[in-house]
Amino acid sequence: MLLCAAVGLSVAFERVRAHARPAYTSPPRQRPSPVRSDTNPEPIHANTVIVLVIDGIRWQEVFTGVDRSLARIHGFAGTPRTASELVPNLHLLRTEAGAAVGAPGVGHTLRASGPVYRSLPGYMELLSGRPAEYCLSNRCGSVRSPTLIDRVGEHAPGAAALFGSWPHLIHAAALQPERGMVSTGRSGGTNLELLYRSQLRASLRVRAAAAGPAPSKGDFRGDAFTAALALDYLNHERPRLLFVSVGEADVWGHANNYGAYLAALQRADAFAGELLAASTRLNRAGHRTTLIVTTDHGRDRRAREHGPGIPESGRVWAIAGGFGVNARGDVPLEQPRTLSAIAPSVLCLLGLGAAEAGLPELFSC
């Protein structure tokens, strides 16, 4: 299975590289400093799991492409772009190197548990594997159940890393975030000395601070910097778990700027292509690697709002490829499932949990 998964990832990436647009337009990367031998923790298994969360992305754009009616409303009607044109990396991961759940008309739906369909409870559910029923807003305090960072850190301290553009993601990270490397927003996190000890990542920190919070506010970090930091950390620190959230698409959705929402999605898709390439290299080097891409909540029909009273914003999706992925294409869910199934799937792939509680339609571990 491992050989097939690695070959599939390699073929998909070679095809994507010929068509995909450039990733984030950040300054040229410097040569990273050598990694010390003591930076890599003892592996839990020989497995690596990468989870990319693209904040607030609807299933419509992922599976069908640009919404024609919204394109007309926002003044850029023309030849509609299909999913393969809009998100080529996700499309090829879904159709050639992996599998997806949540596609329209294919089995039961995948949903956030809600009931409010906000970002913080969505991330709490993703990371803990439990509905965050106590969290009814983005200001509800911190997670109350152990998360992936806790579980992985318990077995191998420092083996888990979490990166987020949104500073409030720190509240969903862990009961004991010091067990991992956590970097949320431009300045928040724990064990940041692990992050910034490389020349490249230290430089990115300075540039992110100078760039400010655009297109959001407060301590928000632009997705370009979050992506560059996470990718370099993956390539040179080799965490067993890498959890990354990029947030600009959600910001532009709330601003009712559908064109900018799509552009942010395209940049996130390009980042997914870079993670796919890294997964391929790791698989070739003998590290059994899985890439999972999902979202924390959906949006309404205008691609603008989400939350209580907007049930369609609870619908989500997941795409995966690499080690342990069962099938290619759109996989029907045998029963309705929620974001709570993602964390058990990750733990299973890492050898820390049972498959039955996760997404058996997607994963065999």
C-alpha positions in Angstrom: 0.0 0.0 0.0 2.8 2.4 0.9 4.5 2.0 -2.5 1.2 2.6 -4.4 0.5 5.7 -2.2 3.9 7.1 -2.8 3.7 6.5 -6.6 0.2 8.1 -6.7 1.4 11.2 -4.8 4.4 11.5 -7.1 2.4 11.2 -10.3 -0.2 13.7 -9.0 2.5 16.2 -8.0 4.3 16.0 -11.3 1.0 16.7 -13.1 0.1 19.6 -10.8 3.5 21.2 -11.1 2.9 21.7 -14.8 -0.3 23.6 -14.3 -0.6 25.1 -10.9 -0.1 28.8 -10.4 2.8 30.0 -8.1 2.2 29.8 -4.4 2.2 32.8 -2.1 4.1 35.8 -3.4 6.4 36.1 -0.4 10.1 37.2 -0.5 12.7 34.7 -1.8 13.5 32.1 0.7 17.0 32.0 2.2 19.0 28.8 2.6 17.9 27.2 5.9 20.5 26.5 8.5 21.5 22.9 9.1 19.3 20.9 11.4 20.9 19.7 14.6 20.7 16.0 15.3 18.8 16.6 18.5 15.9 18.4 16.7 14.1 15.3 15.5 12.1 13.5 18.3 11.9 9.8 18.5 9.1 8.7 16.1 5.9 7.3 17.4 5.8 5.1 14.4 7.6 5.9 11.1 4.5 7.9 10.2 4.0 11.6 9.5 0.5 13.2 9.3 0.0 16.7 7.8 -3.4 18.4 8.3 -4.1 21.5 6.3 -7.3 23.4 7.3 -8.4 26.1 4.8 -10.6 28.2 7.0 -14.3 28.7 5.9 -14.2 27.1 2.4 -17.4 25.8 1.0 -17.8 22.4 -0.7 -19.1 24.1 -3.8 -15.7 25.7 -4.8 -13.8 22.5 -3.9 -15.9 20.1 -5.9 -17.5 22.2 -8.6 -15.4 25.3 -9.1 -16.4 29.0 -9.3 -20.1 29.7 -8.5 -21.5 31.2 -11.7 -24.3 33.2 -10.0 -21.9 34.7 -7.5 -19.4 35.5 -10.3 -22.1 37.4 -12.1 -23.2 39.2 -8.9 -19.7 40.3 -8.2 -19.0 41.4 -11.7 -16.6 38.9 -13.2 -18.9 36.6 -15.2 -17.4 34.8 -18.0 -16.2 31.2 -18.7 -16.8 29.4 -15.5 -13.8 27.8 -13.9 -14.1 24.2 -13.0 -12.7 22.7 -9.9 -9.8 21.3 -11.8 -8.9 24.8 -12.9 -9.7 26.6 -9.7 -8.0 24.2 -7.3 -5.8 21.9 -9.4 -3.8 20.5 -6.5 -6.9 19.5 -4.4 -8.6 18.2 -7.5 -5.7 15.9 -8.5 -5.2 14.8 -4.8 -8.9 13.9 -4.7 -9.1 12.2 -8.1 -5.7 10.6 -8.7 -3.6 10.3 -5.6 -6.2 10.1 -2.8 -9.9 10.3 -2.0 -12.5 12.7 -0.7 -15.6 12.7 1.4 -18.3 15.4 1.3 -18.8 15.6 -2.4 -22.3 16.5 -3.5 -24.6 13.6 -4.2 -22.1 11.0 -2.9 -23.3 9.3 0.2 -24.0 11.1 3.5 -22.7 14.5 4.4 -19.7 15.5 6.5 -20.6 18.3 8.9 -19.3 20.4 11.7 -21.2 19.4 14.9 -22.2 23.0 15.6 -24.6 24.3 16.6 -23.0 27.7 15.9 -20.6 26.8 13.0 -18.0 29.3 14.1 -14.2 28.9 13.7 -13.1 28.3 17.3 -15.6 25.4 18.0 -14.8 24.0 14.6 -11.1 23.9 15.4 -11.7 22.5 18.9 -13.7 19.7 17.3 -11.0 19.0 14.7 -8.2 18.9 17.2 -9.9 17.1 20.1 -12.2 14.7 18.2 -15.2 15.8 20.2 -18.0 18.4 19.6 -17.3 21.6 21.5 -20.8 22.1 22.6 -19.7 24.4 25.3 -18.2 26.8 22.8 -20.8 29.0 21.2 -18.6 31.8 19.8 -15.0 32.7 19.0 -14.5 34.0 22.5 -15.5 31.0 24.5 -12.2 30.3 26.3 -9.9 27.3 25.8 -10.5 23.7 24.7 -11.6 21.4 27.6 -10.5 18.0 26.1 -7.1 16.7 25.2 -6.2 17.4 21.6 -3.9 16.0 19.0 -1.1 18.2 20.3 -1.6 16.7 23.8 -1.8 13.1 22.6 1.2 13.2 20.3 3.2 15.3 22.8 2.4 12.8 25.6 4.1 10.0 23.6 6.9 12.1 22.0 7.4 15.6 23.4 8.0 18.1 20.7 6.8 15.8 17.9 3.7 17.9 17.1 3.6 21.4 15.6 0.6 23.7 15.0 0.7 26.8 12.8 -2.2 29.2 12.3 -2.7 32.6 10.7 -5.6 33.3 13.1 -4.3 34.2 16.6 -7.3 32.8 18.4 -6.4 29.3 17.3 -4.2 29.2 20.4 -7.4 28.5 22.4 -8.1 25.3 20.5 -4.5 24.0 20.3 -4.1 21.9 23.5 -4.8 21.5 27.2 -1.0 21.6 27.5 0.3 23.5 24.5 3.8 23.4 25.8 3.9 19.7 24.7 4.2 20.9 21.1 5.4 23.8 19.1 2.5 26.2 18.6 2.6 29.3 16.5 -0.6 31.3 16.1 -0.8 34.8 14.6 2.3 36.9 14.4 3.4 36.5 18.0 1.3 33.9 19.9 2.3 30.4 20.8 4.5 28.1 22.9 8.0 26.7 22.4 8.7 29.4 19.8 12.4 29.1 20.4 12.1 25.8 18.4 10.5 27.7 15.5 12.8 30.7 15.3 16.2 29.0 15.8 16.6 28.7 12.0 17.8 31.7 10.0 15.0 31.5 7.5 12.2 31.2 10.1 13.7 34.0 12.2 13.7 36.2 9.1 10.1 35.3 8.3 9.1 36.3 11.8 10.5 39.8 11.3 8.9 40.2 7.9 5.5 39.0 9.2 5.7 41.6 12.0 6.5 44.3 9.5 3.8 43.3 7.1 1.1 43.8 9.7 -2.3 41.9 10.0 -3.6 42.5 6.4 -6.1 41.5 5.3 -7.4 41.0 8.8 -6.7 42.9 12.0 -5.1 42.4 15.4 -2.3 39.9 15.6 -3.4 38.0 12.4 -0.5 36.7 10.3 -0.8 36.7 6.5 -1.2 33.2 5.0 2.0 33.6 3.0 4.1 33.7 6.2 2.2 30.9 7.9 2.6 28.7 4.9 6.4 29.4 4.5 7.0 28.9 8.2 5.1 25.6 8.3 6.7 24.2 5.2 10.2 25.0 6.3 9.5 23.5 9.7 8.2 20.3 8.1 11.2 20.0 5.8 13.8 20.5 8.4 12.4 19.6 11.8 10.3 16.6 10.7 7.4 16.7 13.2 5.3 13.5 13.4 2.2 15.8 13.3 1.9 19.1 11.4 -1.4 20.9 11.8 -1.7 24.1 9.7 -4.5 26.6 9.3 -4.7 29.4 6.7 -7.3 32.0 7.2 -7.5 34.7 4.5 -10.3 33.1 2.5 -12.6 33.4 5.5 -11.6 37.0 6.0 -12.5 37.9 2.4 -15.7 35.9 2.6 -16.9 38.0 5.5 -15.9 41.1 3.5 -18.3 40.0 0.8 -15.4 39.9 -1.8 -16.0 36.7 -3.7 -13.1 37.4 -6.1 -10.6 37.8 -3.2 -12.1 34.7 -1.5 -11.4 32.7 -4.6 -7.9 34.1 -4.9 -7.1 33.2 -1.3 -8.4 29.7 -2.0 -6.1 29.4 -5.0 -3.1 30.4 -2.9 -4.1 27.8 -0.3 -4.4 25.3 -3.1 -0.9 26.1 -4.2 0.3 25.6 -0.6 -1.5 22.2 -0.6 0.6 21.4 -3.7 3.8 22.2 -1.8 2.7 20.0 1.1 1.9 17.3 -1.5 5.4 17.6 -2.9 6.9 17.4 0.6 4.7 14.3 1.3 6.1 12.7 -1.8 9.7 13.3 -0.8 9.1 11.9 2.7 7.4 8.8 1.3 10.4 8.3 -1.0 12.7 8.6 2.0 10.8 5.9 3.8 8.6 8.1 6.0 5.0 6.9 5.7 3.2 10.2 5.2 -0.5 11.2 4.9 -1.8 14.6 3.8 -5.4 15.6 5.0 -7.0 18.8 3.8 -10.3 20.0 5.3 -12.1 23.1 6.6 -13.6 24.2 10.0 -17.0 25.2 8.6 -18.8 26.1 5.4 -20.6 29.3 4.4 -24.0 30.4 3.2 -25.2 30.6 -0.4 -23.6 34.0 -0.8 -20.2 32.6 0.4 -20.3 35.4 3.0 -21.6 34.3 6.4 -21.6 31.3 8.7 -22.9 30.6 12.1 -26.1 29.9 14.1 -29.2 29.9 12.0 -27.3 29.1 8.8 -27.4 25.3 8.7 -25.7 25.1 5.3 -22.6 26.6 6.9 -22.2 23.4 8.8 -21.4 21.4 5.8 -17.7 20.5 5.3 -15.5 18.2 3.3 -12.2 16.3 3.6 -9.6 15.2 1.0 -6.7 12.9 1.8 -3.8 11.1 0.1 -0.8 9.0 0.9 -0.2 6.3 3.5 -3.3 4.6 4.8 -5.8 6.1 2.3 -8.2 3.5 1.1 -9.4 4.6 -2.3 -9.3 7.3 -5.0 -12.1 9.6 -6.0 -15.2 10.7 -4.2 -16.0 8.1 -1.5 -19.6 7.8 -0.1 -19.9 8.1 3.6 -21.8 5.1 5.0 -23.5 7.3 7.6 -23.5 11.0 8.5 -20.3 12.0 10.1 -18.8 15.1 11.6 -15.4 16.8 12.0 -15.0 14.8 15.2 -13.9 11.9 13.0 -10.7 13.6 11.8 -8.7 13.5 15.1 -9.3 9.8 15.6 -8.2 9.2 12.0 -5.0 11.1 12.6 -4.2 9.2 15.8 -4.9 5.9 14.1 -2.4 6.8 11.3 0.1 7.6 14.0 -0.4 4.3 15.7 -2.1 5.9 18.7 -5.8 5.0 18.3 -8.3 2.7 16.7 -9.7 3.1 13.2 -13.3 2.5 14.1 -13.8 6.0 15.7 -12.5 7.8 12.6 -13.3 7.8 8.9 -13.0 4.1 7.9 -14.3 5.0 4.4 -11.1 7.0 3.9 -8.4 5.4 6.0 -7.0 2.0 6.7 -4.4 2.1 9.4 
